[in-house]
Amino acid sequence: MKIFRGLPAVPARVPVALTIGNFDGVHRGHQALLAQVVTVARARGLAPAVMTFEPHPREFFTPEQAPARISNLRDKIDALAAAGIECVFIQHFNRRFAQLSADAFIEQVLVDGCRARWLMIGDDFRFGARRAGDVGLLRTHARAGGYEVVQSHTVCDDGERISSSAVRSALAAGDLPLAQQLLGRPYAISSRVQHGAKLGRSLGFPTLNLRIAHARKMRRPALHGVFAVRIHGLGQTPRSGVASMGLRPTVDDSGRWLLEVHVFDFSEQVYGRLVRVEFIRKLRDEVRYDTLAELTHAIGRDADHARALLSSADEAPASSAQATI
């Protein structure tokens, strides 16, 4: 996969079949649309491509109202690659870009920058300063720009629209089976192991500490609480464990969100290692304890619960319902 942060300075490359969006989570609805892009690209000798924005436009304009991110940029790119996308344009959304006129966006970004020859967008797609551009303007410029415009369709599961909002709601409620059904895969977060305060080790439960990008004091990540998890990246097979996503209110008042993972029967030093934490079931919400002894006892209960759950042979399988367009 080729990844461009902004638009390439040298335009000599294969023209693209392009779709534009934030693609937060790259859920089954996104995957159905991306499959169309890949099919068209292969039929026309184009490169299947996505343009996405960093940060999310709502994070730029109204950060206090921006939705929690389902996936970080690394996980988003991995999911796009798994869907067959060969080229990703990561457009930095800043004041200069926000002030670009709709006509300039078409000419400078889509035509000259991306070399788009086929473009798929949603009905509600708006672009350019003051959101002046829409599908009608794109079609007005299509002949001169040498591209074709196609509108995407809603993707549903049992009559319900699959959306990033629906995934966020499932994660916020701790409904990981529903989130998996909407995503088409277990919900997971990738990050590098960093040094922590080593408190877990002193309590008898050493943890991998993972930073959560885009989670701030006043805005929660997409999910929070204590979970049974599987950890990828520590060996040939996934390891089982228990994880806490939260603010650690018993021992920390900084307001910093952290993902802490206790890996069962594992003691290697893996600082700097890139791991992927797959969330299987939520065990409980985060709780503030009065003493470290109470915290230690709770962690022990959580670990026992997670071990039993992950080793259970009769764990209910995820739904195999298929998305429809």
N, C-alpha and C positions, 0 to 999 in steps of 0.2 A: 504494500500500500504506500502511495505517495501522500505525504502530509504537508500542506502549505499553510504557514501562519501568515495570513493575509494573502495577497495576490502575487504570484510569481513575477519576478522582474523580466524573465525571458519567456515569451508566450509560445515558443516552438515546442509544442507537445500535442498529443492526441486530443481532438475536440471531445467534449463530454456530453453525456446525458445527465442532467443535473436535477436534484431536488434540494429544496432549501427548508431549513427548520432547526429547532433546538434539539429535537430527538432525545429528550431526556428520558433515560431508561431503555431506549430502543426496544419498546414493547412489541407485542405481536401485531398491533396495528401498524406501527412503523415498519416492521419486517415485511408485511404484505405489500406495502408501498415500495419499499426498497427492492423487493423481488421484481416489481414491474420495471423499475429503473434498470436493473441488471439485464432483464430480458430484452428491453428495447436497445440498450447499449450494445449487446452482443449481436443483435440482428442488424444494426446499422454501422458497426465498426467504430463505436464510440467507447470512451471510458466511463463506466458508471461512477458518478461523483455525488458528493453531498457538500453543501455549504452550511456550516453551523456557526454560532456566534459565541464569543467569549469576552466578557461575561454575558449572561442572559440579558436581553434588552430591558426586562423589568428590573433586574438587579442594578442596571445603570440609571434608569429613570426614577424608580421608586424602590430602593433597596429594602425599606422596612416592610414592604408589601410583597416582595418577591417570594415565590414558592420555594419550599425546600427542594434541594436537588436530589434526584433519585440516584444519579450516577456521576462520578467525577469524570474528568476529561479522558483519562486513561481508559476507564472502563467503557466509556461511550465509543471511543475509537476502536477498541477491541470488538465491540458488538457490531459496529458498522462493517469492520473487516469480515467478521463471521457471516454477515448478510451478503457478502460479495462485492461490497463497495471497494473500488480501487484507488480513489482519489478523494481526499477530504480537504476542503478549504476552511480553515479556522479563521473567521473574520473577527478581528479585535473590535468590539463594539465600544467606541469612545465618542466624545463630543464631535470630533471631525467627521466620523462616519455617520453619526446620527443626523448631521446637517447636510449630508449629500442629497441633492435633489433626486426625485424619482427618475427623471430622464438620465441623469448622470449615472445613477445606479445601473440602469439598463446598459448604457453604452460602455462605461468604464469597468464595471464589475462583471456583469454577465457576458457581454459580447467580447470585449477586449481582454479582460482579465481571465475569465474562466473558459472562454471559447465554447460557450454553451450552444449546442445545436438542437437539443430537445430539453424541455423544461417542464417538470411536474410540480404544481403547487396546490395548496389547499384553497378552498373557496374564500377563507377569511384572511389570506395572506396580504399584508400591507407592507410597503417599503418606501424608503425615501423620507426626506424631511417632512414632518407633520403627517406621516403615514399617507402621503398623497398618492402613492402608486398602488394599483390593484391589477387584477387579472385583465381588465379591459385595456389598461395602458400597455401591458405586456403584449397583448394581441395587436394593438395599434402599431407597435414597433417591430413585430415579429418578422415581417417580410424584409424590411431594411436590415434587421439584425441577423437574419439568416438562421432563425431558430423557430421551433414549433412549441406551442404551449398546450399542455394537457392539465386538466384539473383532477386532483385526486378525489377518491370517494371515502366515505366513512367506513371504518372497519368495525364490525360488531362481533360480540360473543354472546350467543343466546339472546339476541335482540338488544343487548346493551353495548353502547359505544365503548371501545377500548381506547383509553386516553391516559396521558401521564397523570392527570388529576385523579383518575380512578386508581392508578398504582399508588400514588401518594396516600390516598385515603386508606387503602388496604394496609400499607406499611405503618401508617400512624396508628391504626387500630390493632396492630400486631397480628393481622391475618396474613401470615406468610403463605399458606396454601393458595389463597386468592391472588396474592401478588405473583406467585409462581405461575398461576394459570394465565394471568394477564401478560406477564413477561415472556412466557414460553420457556423459562429456565428458572432455577432458584435465584433468589435475590442475593447478590454478593457485592462486596466492596474490596477493591485492591488498594494496597498501600505498602509503604516500606516500614520495616520495624525500626523504631527509634528508641533512644535511651529514655527511661522514665525515672521515677523516684525510687524504684526497687522495693516499694512497699509490699507488693504482692509476694515477693520472694520472702520477705521477713515474716509474712503471715502464713507461709507454707503453700502458697499458690502463685508461683512465678507467672508473669504474664508477658505477652508480646504487646507492646504499646504502639498503636497506629494513629497517625494524625488524620483527622477528617477535614478535607479541604472544604471550604465554603461554609462550614458550620461556625457560627459566631454566638456570642453571649446571648443576644436577643433573638436568635433564630435557630430553631432546632434542626437537626438533620432529619432525613426522611423517616427514620425509625429510631426508637430509643427504648432502653430497658435491658433485660438480661435474657440471653438466648442460648439455645443449643446450636452449635455450629460445626461445620467441617472446614478445615484449613488446608488450602492447596499451596504448594510451593515449598514445602519442607521435606520433600522426598518423592519417591516414585508414586505413592498413593496418598490420598487425603488423610489427614489426621483429625480425630474428634476432639471437641473441646467445648468450653463454655465461655461466653463473651458478654461483656457489659459495654453498652453504648450509652454514655451519659456524662454527667458533670461531676461525679464522685463527691456528692455532698457531705459524706462523712469525713473526708480527709482533705478536701480542696474547696476553696471559695473563690477561685479565679474566674469561674464562669466559662472555662475552656472545655469544649467537648472532646472526648477521647474514646477511642475504641480499644478496650483491653481484652486480650484473649488468653485464657489459660488453656494450654494444650495438654491433654492427658498423656501422662507417661512420656514426657519430652523435657529434656534439660539442656539442649544444645544452645550455644550463643549464636544468634542469627541476626545481629544488628545490621541494618542496611539491606536485608533480604526483602525482595518483593514477594508478598504473599496475597492470596485472595481468600477472604473469609466469606463462606457461604452460610447464610442464615437459614436454619431448618425449622425451628419452632421458638416462639416467644415463651419464656418461663414466667416472667413477672415484670412489673415496673421497677424502676430504680427507687430505693428507699434510703433515707438518712437514718443512721444508727447512732446511738448515744456513745457507744464504746467500740473499740477495735475488736474486742472479743465477740460482740454481737455481729459485727461485720464478718469476721472470720467464720463464725457458725453459719451465717447465711450463705457465704460462698461455698462452704462444704455441702450444704443442702442443694444448692444450685448445681454443683458438680455431680452429685449423686443422681439428681433428676435428669441432667443432660446425658449422663452415661447410660442410664436405663432407657431413655427415649431413643437415643441414637443406635443402641444395640437391639432394639425391639424389632423382631422380624415381621410384626403385623402392623407397622406404621402405614397409615393410609396413603396410597399413591395419589399424586396430583392428577387433577382432571385432564383428560385428553381432548377436551372440546376444541374444535377447530374454528379459527376466525373466518368470517365470511365478509365479502365486500358487496 
